[in-house]
Amino acid sequence: MSWWSWIVIWAVLVLAMLGMYALLGWRLFRKASVVLGELSQLGAQVGSVQDNVEQLTPEPSDNAILLGYAEMYRRRDIQRQRRADEKELRREKRLERGKLLTTSDYRQRTWPHAR
């Protein structure tokens, strides 16, 4: 092989390498521009989601430690009283139903119910 064939081989290899780098650089640039466009859309969507989150933020609940023992005891006492009242009401209704079952007026019995 002569000396000029080595120069041609190396020139072709260097040009192929530069062409490959140019092709890969161009593809990378196109992908980066698409990613930047998607990031701008994502930024707009995150902004709208953040607005929704701010609107839907719940009010902070009562903290038993901050309210103190007296307030929590008062609330618990109110709840106990309410439950006791409901229990008494259910008891009175049960007694009333029981009285209706045990005491019936036989004179008001009609044919389908009479024995």
C-alpha positions as CSV (number, residue, x, y, z in Angstrom):
1,M,0.0,0.0,0.0
2,S,1.2,3.4,-0.8
3,W,1.3,6.3,1.5
4,W,-1.6,8.2,-0.1
5,S,-4.0,5.3,0.4
6,W,-3.5,5.7,4.2
7,I,-4.3,9.3,3.9
8,V,-7.5,8.5,2.0
9,I,-8.5,5.9,4.5
10,W,-8.0,8.2,7.5
11,A,-9.7,11.1,5.7
12,V,-12.8,8.9,5.0
13,L,-12.8,7.7,8.6
14,V,-12.5,11.2,10.0
15,L,-15.3,12.4,7.6
16,A,-17.5,9.5,8.6
17,M,-16.9,10.3,12.3
18,L,-17.7,14.0,11.8
19,G,-20.9,13.0,9.8
20,M,-22.0,10.7,12.6
21,Y,-21.4,13.4,15.2
22,A,-23.3,15.9,13.1
23,L,-26.2,13.4,12.7
24,L,-26.3,12.6,16.4
25,G,-26.0,16.2,17.4
26,W,-28.9,17.1,15.1
27,R,-31.1,14.3,16.6
28,L,-30.2,15.4,20.1
29,F,-31.0,19.0,19.3
30,R,-34.4,18.0,17.9
31,K,-35.2,15.9,20.9
32,A,-34.1,18.7,23.3
33,S,-36.4,21.2,21.5
34,V,-39.3,18.7,21.8
35,V,-38.5,18.2,25.5
36,L,-38.4,22.0,26.1
37,G,-41.8,22.3,24.4
38,E,-43.3,19.5,26.6
39,L,-41.7,21.1,29.7
40,S,-43.5,24.4,29.0
41,Q,-46.8,22.5,28.7
42,L,-46.1,20.7,31.9
43,G,-45.4,24.0,33.6
44,A,-48.8,25.3,32.6
45,Q,-50.5,22.1,33.8
46,V,-48.7,22.2,37.1
47,G,-49.8,25.8,37.5
48,S,-53.4,24.8,37.0
49,V,-53.1,21.9,39.4
50,Q,-51.5,24.2,42.0
51,D,-54.4,26.5,41.7
52,N,-56.8,23.6,42.3
53,V,-54.8,22.4,45.3
54,E,-54.9,25.9,46.8
55,Q,-58.7,26.0,46.4
56,L,-59.2,22.5,47.8
57,T,-57.0,22.8,50.8
58,P,-59.0,21.8,53.9
59,E,-59.3,23.9,56.9
60,P,-57.0,22.7,59.7
61,S,-58.8,20.5,62.2
62,D,-59.0,21.2,65.9
63,N,-55.9,19.9,67.8
64,A,-56.6,18.4,71.2
65,I,-53.3,19.5,72.5
66,L,-53.8,23.1,71.5
67,L,-57.4,23.3,72.7
68,G,-56.6,22.0,76.1
69,Y,-58.1,19.5,78.5
70,A,-61.1,21.6,79.6
71,E,-62.3,22.2,76.0
72,M,-61.9,18.5,75.1
73,Y,-63.6,17.4,78.3
74,R,-66.5,19.7,77.6
75,R,-66.9,18.4,74.0
76,R,-66.7,14.8,75.2
77,D,-69.3,15.5,77.9
78,I,-71.6,17.0,75.3
79,Q,-71.1,13.9,73.1
80,R,-71.8,11.6,76.1
81,Q,-74.9,13.5,77.0
82,R,-76.2,13.3,73.4
83,R,-75.6,9.6,73.3
84,A,-77.3,9.1,76.6
85,D,-80.3,11.0,75.4
86,E,-80.5,8.9,72.3
87,K,-80.2,5.8,74.3
88,E,-83.0,6.9,76.7
89,L,-85.2,7.7,73.7
90,R,-84.6,4.2,72.2
91,R,-85.4,2.7,75.6
92,E,-88.7,4.7,75.9
93,K,-89.7,3.6,72.4
94,R,-88.9,-0.1,73.3
95,L,-91.0,0.2,76.4
96,E,-93.9,1.7,74.5
97,R,-93.7,-1.1,71.9
98,G,-93.6,-3.7,74.7
99,K,-96.6,-2.1,76.4
100,L,-98.5,-2.3,73.1
101,L,-97.7,-6.0,72.7
102,T,-98.6,-6.9,76.3
103,T,-101.7,-4.8,76.8
104,S,-104.2,-5.0,74.0
105,D,-107.8,-4.1,74.0
106,Y,-109.6,-7.3,73.1
107,R,-112.8,-5.4,72.3
108,Q,-111.2,-3.9,69.2
109,R,-110.3,-7.2,67.7
110,T,-111.8,-7.8,64.3
111,W,-112.4,-11.0,62.5
112,P,-109.0,-11.5,60.7
113,H,-107.1,-10.9,63.9
114,A,-109.4,-12.6,66.4
115,R,-108.9,-16.3,67.3
